[in-house]
Amino acid sequence: MLASLKLIDLVEKNSREIAQDWANVVKKNGRTPHYHNLPVEELITRAVEFYRQLRNLLMSSNTFEDSQAYFLKYARICYDEGIPLHEAVYALVLMRRQMWLFAEFQATFVTVVEQHQAIESISRTILVIDYAVYKITQHYLELMSREKSASRK
């Protein structure tokens, strides 16, 4: 758990820098073209919010339930901006990736014990992202269904 806390502390302390890196990546990535024209500062704010929520999401005893509100909001924002579901999910994956690239670049986990604990932290983060994909996908489908029903009236 110490490595997990070490990672969370690192991410919280450097959330703006990591978010800037993510914004640069998502604006240029061929898999996220709907992000290319969004304002950089808006993207940075979105990623900083995710990185600052990380402690709550990872340390919760009921991660699935506790993360729903955050990911419903994320899904709604992306949907309202016309971002396709696959791009919204991939952008979230890139947020996770930038966090790990930053930690790796900082040589955060140097001892064997820290590396083992980091694997545990990675597994927990992947679980949170898995829950996010589930919730975001579910919410997108609900929003699309409502929109389709409304257009038939």
Protein Blocks (a to p, Z undefined) as FASTA:
>chain_A
ZZmmmmmmmmmmmmmmmmmmmmmmmmmpmklmmlmmpcfklmmmmmmmmmmmmmmmmmpc
blmlmmmmmmmmmmmmmmmnopafklmmmmmmmmmmmmmmmmmmnomalbfklmmmmmmm
mmmmmmmmmmmmmmmmmmmmmmmmmmmmmmmZZ
